[in-house]
Structures are given as structure tokens and as C-alpha cells.
Amino acid sequence: MSSFQLEDFAAGWIGGAASVIVGHPLDTVKTRLQAGVGYGNTFSCIRTMYKRESVFGFFKGMSFPLASIAVYNSVVFGVFSNTQRFLSQHRCGEPETSPRHSLSDLLLASMVAGMVSVGLGGPVDLIKIRLQMQTQPFREANLSVKSRAAALGEQPAYQGPVHCIATIVRTEGLAGLYRGASAMLLRDIPGYCLYFIPYVFLSEWITPEACAGPSPCAVWLAGGMAGAISWGTATPMDVVKSRLQADGVYLNKYKGVLDCISQSYQQEGLKVFFRGITVNAVRGFPMSAAMFLGYELSRQALRGDQAVTSP
């Protein structure tokens, strides 16, 4: 049997849509905490957002990732699963002959998925963050009157995802769609290693040896724990990525990753790189649990399997 299987991409599409619906409100809170101003803590951010923008403020920028993240996760999960299967097949002859996953195979497959994720997910993340941040209070002395009004929430900078993309391309060129890509690469390569590897080993550990594969409950729990671990540890570079991508809504403050790290540290100290870590970890659990459960159940249905299997 060929190591390349299209159902992994289809299942990733379904799981990706589920993760966006579950995780986007807290993702907006996380982005505001990391790249915004005027929030003392998570609850202060939630309270301020609700007061200023009502419940709809938590869903800003959701339409674009909902339409595109399914494709993004489809590619990431499809690349990971097929790469891991290819490596296992190359090492053992047939993947089915090796009931235990090789750590080296999982590590390499996760790194490949992380690199691929930036190429496809960079613009998606950028548009999402720009839309989330366009009504964020922003204090800079050199803002124009129009930009200041927009920064205070009186006048949105973008009319929607299409207008946001057109504005970025017009003002920054096509390369502008990949602002923060280097920080995203530094976040996602180790991040996906700490996403897929804990999931695989946790689901195997939870599942009794007599079972052919993990139950939906085991998938949900292992996926949630893997998401909390991955997002929690990825927070420092996620802060840098968010700031670089939010930069440019009204003016450009940062010249690159190192400049962003340097300015952030000088202005706010080491604690700035852990801003939003609680939201990241809490949000990572339900979002990743929904992602893995949607992925595994969809793949099971597409294959007609009777038991859920690991990626």
C-alpha cells in the first residue's frame, strides 16, 4: 500500500474547522494581551473587550481563518502523517509491521510539518491578527489623526479580509504577507514537535494494550494535553510573532525578530515574553482536543475503520 494517503488531508480539513470554532475567542484575547496595550491581565482584557466591543469583539478576524485554516490544517496533518508513514515504511518495510512509533520518525515528520505550516499559515495568521488588532487601543505620538481614530476603535483600519490583503500587498508588497514568518518558523518547528510527539505517546499510554487503537475519549484527552504543552512552551516566540504581525496596522516599529525581542525586553522586561501564557495553555486544550478528535474520527469514517488510530 502506498505511504501517501489523501484521507489524512481530508480529515485535517474537518479537524481544522472544529479547532477554529472552539479556539478563536481565546485566540483573540491572547493576541490582544501579547501585542496590545492597556490590559493588566487576562480577565482585564476579557472585561475591556466585552465592554468596548461586546461579544462580537471576541470573534474578530474569524471568517478568514475559518475559511482557510481548514486547508492549512489539512496540509499540516496530511504532511505529518504521510511523512511519518513514509519514514516508517522506509525503515521497516511496512508501517504496519512496527506497532510502536519511532521517536526519530515523529521528530523529523513534526519538523517538516512545522516548516510547511509557515509557508501556508503565515498569511493566514497575519490577516487574522491584523483584523483582531485593528480596534486595539494604541498609543503613539506620531500617529496621524486618521490612524489615531482607527487605533481608538472609532474607525476600523480594514473593511474585511479581502481589503486587508489588498492593503498589505499595496503598501508592503507580496512579501508583506509573510511579515513575522521567521518568528513563526522558530515557533512552529519546535511547537509541532511538542504537539504531535506528546499526542502520539500520550494516546498510546492511555490506550490499553488489548485495544486496536485509542478511544475517542483518549484522543480528546491526549490531544488536549498535547495542545496545552505545545502552546504553553511556544508562548515566548508567539509573543514575538504576534507583535511583528500586528506591527504595520498603523506604523512600523520593528525591523525584525531580534529588534522586536530587544525593544520588547527593554520596554517591558523578561515577563513580556510570557504574556498570554495562561490563555495559550488554556486555549490550547479545547482547541487541540477538537482538532485531534475531528481529525481522527473523520479519518476513521473515511477509511471505514472500527477503531481510532494514531497519525
C-alpha positions, 0 to 999 in steps of 0.5 A, a space after each residue: 500500500 502506498 505511504 501517501 494517503 489523501 484521507 489524512 488531508 481530508 480529515 485535517 480539513 474537518 479537524 481544522 474547522 472544529 479547532 477554529 470554532 472552539 479556539 478563536 475567542 481565546 485566540 483573540 484575547 491572547 493576541 490582544 494581551 501579547 501585542 496590545 496595550 492597556 490590559 493588566 491581565 487576562 480577565 482585564 482584557 476579557 472585561 475591556 473587550 466585552 465592554 468596548 466591543 461586546 461579544 462580537 469583539 471576541 470573534 474578530 478576524 474569524 471568517 478568514 481563518 475559518 475559511 482557510 485554516 481548514 486547508 492549512 490544517 489539512 496540509 499540516 496533518 496530511 504532511 505529518 502523517 504521510 511523512 511519518 508513514 513514509 519514514 516508517 515504511 522506509 525503515 521497516 518495510 511496512 508501517 504496519 509491521 512496527 506497532 510502536 512509533 519511532 521517536 526519530 520518525 515523529 521528530 523529523 515528520 513534526 519538523 517538516 510539518 512545522 516548516 510547511 505550516 509557515 509557508 501556508 499559515 503565515 498569511 493566514 495568521 497575519 490577516 487574522 491578527 491584523 483584523 483582531 488588532 485593528 480596534 486595539 487601543 494604541 498609543 503613539 505620538 506620531 500617529 496621524 489623526 486618521 490612524 489615531 481614530 482607527 487605533 481608538 476603535 472609532 474607525 476600523 483600519 480594514 473593511 474585511 479580509 479581502 481589503 486587508 490583503 489588498 492593503 498589505 500587498 499595496 503598501 508592503 508588497 507580496 512579501 508583506 504577507 509573510 511579515 513575522 514568518 521567521 518568528 513563526 518558523 522558530 515557533 512552529 518547528 519546535 511547537 509541532 514537535 511538542 504537539 504531535 510527539 506528546 499526542 502520539 505517546 500520550 494516546 498510546 499510554 492511555 490506550 490499553 494494550 488489548 485495544 486496536 487503537 485509542 478511544 475517542 475519549 483518549 484522543 480528546 484527552 491526549 490531544 488536549 494535553 498535547 495542545 496545552 504543552 505545545 502552546 504553553 512552551 511556544 508562548 515566548 516566540 508567539 509573543 514575538 510573532 504576534 507583535 511583528 504581525 500586528 506591527 504595520 496596522 498603523 506604523 512600523 516599529 520593528 525591523 525584525 525578530 531580534 529588534 522586536 525581542 530587544 525593544 520588547 525586553 527593554 520596554 517591558 522586561 523578561 515577563 513580556 515574553 510570557 504574556 498570554 501564557 495562561 490563555 495559550 495553555 488554556 486555549 490550547 486544550 479545547 482547541 487541540 482536543 477538537 482538532 485531534 478528535 475531528 481529525 481522527 474520527 473523520 479519518 476513521 469514517 473515511 477509511 471505514 475503520 472500527 477503531 481510532 488510530 494514531 497519525 
